[in-house]
Amino acid sequence: MKHLPVLIAAMLLAVSTQLFAQQMKMDTTKHKPHTHHMNGIEMDDMDMSGSMQMNSQFSLDLPMNRDGSGTSWVPDESPSYAYMIHGKKWMTMIHGSFFARYNNQDIFKSGNRGGQKFDVPNMVMAMTQTKVGKNGLFSINTMFSLDPFLVGPGGYPLLYQTGESYQGKKLVDRQHPHDLFSELSVAYTQRIAKDADLSFSFGYPGEPALGPPVFMHRLSAMNDPNAPLGHHYQDATHITFGVATLGFRYKDIKLEGSAFTGREPDEFRYNFDKMKFDSYSARMSYNPSKEWALQVSDGYIHSPEEAEPQQNVNRFTASAIRTKMLGDDSYISTTLVYGQNHYSDNDKTLPSVLLENSLQFSKVAIYGRYEFVQKDAEELDMQAAFPANPNVNINAVTLGTNYIISTGKSTNLTAGVQATVNVSPSTLKTYYGAAPIGFQVYLRINPALMKMKPMMDM
């Protein structure tokens, strides 16, 4: 039993690799539309515009486009960058990204906390599903990251970022790498009445019902290689070693509850951490129209940080995502997130706000992110310099642009550049400078846009 998760992961990775190879060999020429049967479901195969339709992993009555990370929702109008492979009984989708970049967090050396690095933040996700009987749906999700190899165990430089630890020290001004096995989860959904579903999912690791879709799965954030500074206030539980979620949907409202392991992944990014199920969360999601996805969630997280084992966290989040198609290959996507942590050891509540946007044209994208995060000296590992442990307000603005320079075999090669202005609080200007500017240039490889048709009523 000890090696069972590794064996399952190896098999899933092998299947994903084989499916990816099949996709790369697919004939990309236009062909006449026809109807394809998947385990009793009629589905339109690719038509003259390359469109395809597929239902959600968690409902036979909802479109695939609504699926975010874990069991979260994004707007139905969200397009997908993915490879789709359909078999007789199984439908599979693969997506991911690799950013090969140069990252300098304080290009003008305003302070002494910035760093620079060449690295490749990345992730690959594979999802597959099949119908069970007339009203059942079974799905498998996997996500892998080569961050431990291509970013390194100490993560990448990111001013004012905090969360997790390495070699006995808190990671500060650095973003931790993601685990090699970032998700291995299964889910079963039963349609129990018209417009009503009951679903159960289990992940080792997986993502509980807490927070918005994680940043790398949000359309508004897909162009930015960096994690948000409020990541550990908003969506950091997306890699949880042991999570069980029960959800009930009626029409466009979903209620969910999760039990999960509170501890963040340890610094050994290749293994499977111990399951404890010592934390819990609840989330309500509501999609009032095809362009909007709203959620509010609350959770108790037991001892999330290895460096502060006595500290428990109550996390509250609320978010709104809007995506609107402007054409076949252009859209605008915006996300607003509020997240706060209440810490048990010092009775503090620290808030964060994120606003991010991406405007995608046929080849060119223009994107940005604004962040406000309140942290204290302890969070920044500076309590020796500030024994009173004051709160500090951090503001950061990122602007970037990229261009798709090549598309082949349903895969994009994109070149991009972005800059971040960090507005330092007066308390920390001696260390960070008044407004350190980060800069990065990158090449990104990811699947091309997959045009989707709306799901027909069943």
N, C-alpha and C positions, 0 to 999 in steps of 0.2 A: 504494500500500500504506500510505502514511503516514496517510491519512485513513480507512482501512477500519474501524478500531474505532469511529470517530465515526459512520460511516454505519450500521454494525450497531446501535450503541446507539440511533440515531435511529429506525431501523425497529422495534426491539424496544419502544421507548417508545411509538411510535405504535400498535403492536398492543396493548400493555397498556392504553393510554388507550381504544381502541375496545372492548376486552373489558370494561373497567370500566363504560363507558357502557351496554353491553348488559346487564350485571348490574343496574345501577340501574333499568333499564326492565323487569326480569323481574317477572312477576306473583307477588306474595308470598302469594296466597291458597292455602289447602290444596287438594290435589288427590289423586286416586287414584294409588297407587304403580304403577309399571310398570318394565319392564326396558329398559335403554338399552344399545346395543352401541357400544363404542368400539374400532374397528380390530380386531375379532375378540374383544374382551373383553366379557363380560357384566357389567354393573354395575347395581346398583339405583339408580334415580333417586330424587329426594326423595320420602319417604313422608309419612304424615300428621303425623309429628313433625318434619319438615324434615330428616330424616337422609339421609346420602349416604355412599358408600364409594368409595375410590380407593386404588390401590396406591402404594407408595413410588416415588420417582424413580429409585432405585438397585436395586430388586428387584421382580420380579413376584410374589414370595411374601411380601412384607412390607407392612404397612399404611402409608399415607401419614403417619399420626400419628407414626410413628417418625422422620421426617425432621427434623433440626435445621438449623442453619446449615451451609453448605458440605456436607460429606459426613458430618457428625456425627450422632449418634443422641440422641433424647430418649425417654422412656417411651412405650410404645404407647397408654397411657391418656390421653395429653395431648390435650385438646381444641384445636380450631383457631379462631382469629378471622380469618376470611377470606371472600372472595367466590369462589365456584366457578362456572366456566363450562365446560360440556362440549359438544364438537362431535362430528362423526362419527368423526374419527380422533385429535383432540387433546383433552386435558384440561388446563385451566388454573386456577391458583389465584392470587389476588392478596391480599396483606395489607400492613399498614403501620400507622403511627400518626403523629399530629401533636399535640405538647404545646404549647399556648399558655400561657405561664406567667410569673409574677414570681418571681425567684430571688434571695434575699439570703443570702450565705454566712456572715455574722457580724452577725446582726440586733441584738445588744446591743453591738457594737463593742468586743469584748474585746481585739482586737489590731489590727494595721495591714495584714493580708494579705488580708482578705476583700473581696469585691466584690458588686455587685448588678446585675441586668439583666433586662429583658423580652426574651424570645426564644422561638423555636419549634423545639426539637429534633424531627427528623422522619426518616422513611424510608418508602419504598414498595418492595415486592418483588413480582415476578411470576415464576411458575414454570409451565412448560408441558411436556407429555410426550406421547409416542406410542409404540405398540408397533411393533417392527421384526421382521417374520417371526413365528415362534412363540415364540422365547425371547429376543428382543432388546428393548431399551428405550432410547429416546433422549430426552434432556431438555435444556431450556434454562432457565437461571436468570438473572434480572436483579435488581439492587437499585440504587435511586437515592435520593439524599438532597439536599434543598434546604437543608441546613445552611449551605453557603457564602453563601446569600442571607438565610436566616431566623435564623441564629445568628451568622454573621460569620466572617471568616477567622481572627480571634484566638481563637475558641472562646468558651466560657461559664465564669463563675467557678465553681470547685470547690476548696475548701481541701484542701491536701496532694496534689492531683493533679499528676502529672508525665507527660512523654512528648511527643515531637515538638517542633517549633520553629516560630517565626514571626518574620520580619524579622530573622533572624540571632541570635535569643535563644531560649533554652529556654522552653517553655511550662510554667510552674510556677503552681500554684494555679488552673489553668484546664484545662478539657477541650477538646482540639482538635475542630474540626468534622469531619464525615465528608465524603468526596469525593462530588461530583455523581454520578459513575459508581462505585458501590461494589462492584458485581459484574456481570460479563458472562461467563457460563461455560456450557460445554456438557459433557454427560456421555453415555457409552454403557455399558450394562450387558448382559452376556450370561449367561444361565442356563446353566451348564456341566454341571450334574448336579442331582439332587434335593437341595434345601436348600443349593445352592452357587451363588454368583455371582462373576463377575469383572467389575470396573468400571474405567473410566478417565475422568477428567475433566480439563478444561483451563479455566483462567480468566485473563482479562486485563481487569479484576482478578478475583481469586477468593480462596478461603480454603484454606490447606493443612491437612493432618491434624495439627493441633497445638492442644491445649487442648480445653476443653468447648465446647458451642454458645455463640456470642457472646451477650453479656448481653441485647441487645434481642430475641433470639429465644428466650430462656428464659421459660417461663410464670411462674416465680417472680420474675422481674425486670421483667415487662412494665408494672407500675404505676409504677415509679420512673423519672423522666426522666433521672436522672444515671447516668453510667458509673461502675462500681466504681473505687475507688482502686487496686486491684490489676489494673486492666485490662491494663497493660503487663507484668504478670507472668503473666497467665493466658490471655487471648483476643484480644490486640491484633493478631494477624496476619490478622484476618478480611478486611482489604482489602489484598491483595498483588498488585502489578502483574507478573503472570507466575507461574503455579503449575500444576504437573501432578501429579496424584495417581493412583496405582494401588492398587486395593483388592480384597481377597478375603474373601468372607463364607462361613461354614459355619454354618448354623442361626442361633444368636443371638450368634455371635462374629464380629467383623470385624477384619482386619489391614490397615493402610494405610501407604503410604509416599509422601512428597511431595518434589519438588524445586521450589524457589521463590526469588523475589527477596527478599533479607533487608531491604533498605532500606524504612523506613516511607514512606508517601506524603508528598510534599513539600507546601509551603504553597500551591501553586497547585492549587486543589481542582477545577478544571474540566478538566484535561488528563490524558494517559496517560503515566505514568512509564516509564522504560526497563526492559525485561526483562533480568535477568542470570542467574537460576537459580544463585545462589551459596550457597544455603542448603538444608537438608534436614531432614526430620522423620519420625517414625514414631509410629503410634498403634494401640492395641488397644482396641476397644469391646466391651462385653458387656452384654446386656439379659437378666438372669436371670428376669425375669417382666414382665408387662405394665405394672407400676407402677414399675419401676426401669430406670435407664440408668447404666452405669459406664464410665469411660474412664481410661486412663493414657497419657501421651504424652511424647515427648522430642524436642528439636530443637536444631539449631545454626543461629543467625541471624547472618549476616555483616553487620557495620556497619549496624545498624538505624537509628541516629540520625544525622541530618545534622550536628548540632552536635558529635558525638563520632565522627568517621568511623573512627578507629583501634580503636574498641571493638567487640568481638564478644560475643555472648551465647549461652550454653547455657541453654535453658529446659526445665524439667520441670514437668508438671502432672498432677494426678489429681483426679477429680471423681465425685460421686454425685448423681443427680437422682431424686427420687421424686415421683410425681404420683398422686393417688387421687381419683376422682370420688366426690362425696358425694350427687349427684343429677343431674338432667338439665342444670342450669345452675349447679352449685356444685361446688367441688373444693378441694383443698389441694395445693400444689406447693412443694417444698423442694429447694434446691441447696446442696451443700457442695463447695467448690473449694479445693485447695491448689496454689499456683504459686510457683516460685522462679526467679530469674535468677542465673546465675553470669557475672560480667563478666571479660573477658580482661585488661583493662588494669590492674586493681587486685587481681585474684584474689579478689574478694569474692563470697559467695553470700548473696543477700537473699531472704527468704521472704515469703509472703503467705497469708492464710486468709480465705475469704469464706463466710458462711452467710446465705442469704436465703430468705424464705418469703412466700407469698401465700395467703391464705384468702379464696376468692371465694364469696359467696352469690349469690342471684338478682340483686340490684342493688348490694349493698355489698361492697367488698373491704377487708380489713385486711392490711397487708403490712409487712415489716421487713427490714433488712439489717444484719448485723454484719461489720465488717472489721478485720483486723489486717494491717498492712503495715510492713515494715522498709525504711527508705530511709536514705541517707546524705546528708551535706551537699552533696556533688557533685551527686547526683540532684536535690536541692532548689535547686540553683544558689546555694548559700550558702557555698561554700568560702572566700570572702574573709573571712567572719566566723568560720569554723571551719577553719583550715588543716590541722588533724589529720584532717579528714574523718570525724567520728564517725558511727556508725550510730545511728538514732533509731527508736523503736517508736511507731507511730501506731495509734490505735484510734478507730473511728467507729461509732456506732449510729444507724440511721435507722428511724423509725416513721411510717407514713402510712395514710390511709384515703381512699377515693373512693366515689362514688355515681353510678350510671348514671341521668342525669336525663331522657334521651330516647333512643328507638330508632326509627329510620325508614329505610326503604329498606335494610334489613340493615346499618345503620350506627349505632354508639353515640356519644352525646355524654356524656362523663363529667366530673364536677367532683371535684377532689381537693385534699388538703392534706397536707404532710409536714414533718417536722423532723428535723435531724441534730445529734447531740451529738458533737463531735470532742474526744477526750481528748488534749491536747497533751503530748508528752514534756517533762520539766523543762528540757532544753536549749533548747527553742524557745518557752517561755512568754512571753518578752519580746517576741517577734514576733507570735505567734498568740493569746496569752492562754491561760488555763488550760483552758478548755472552751468554745471558740467554738461558737455554735449557729446552724446554717443553717436557713432557713425558705423554703418555696415553696408557692404555690397555683397550680393549673393547671386548664385545660379540655383534655380529650383527645378527639380524633376518631379512631375506628378501626372496622374491620368488626366486626359483631356475632358472637357465638358461633355457630359452625357445628357442629351436632350430627352426629357421625359414628357409623356402625355399624361394628363390627369386621369386618375382611376375612375372608371365608370361605376355607377351605383350597382351593387350586386343584388 
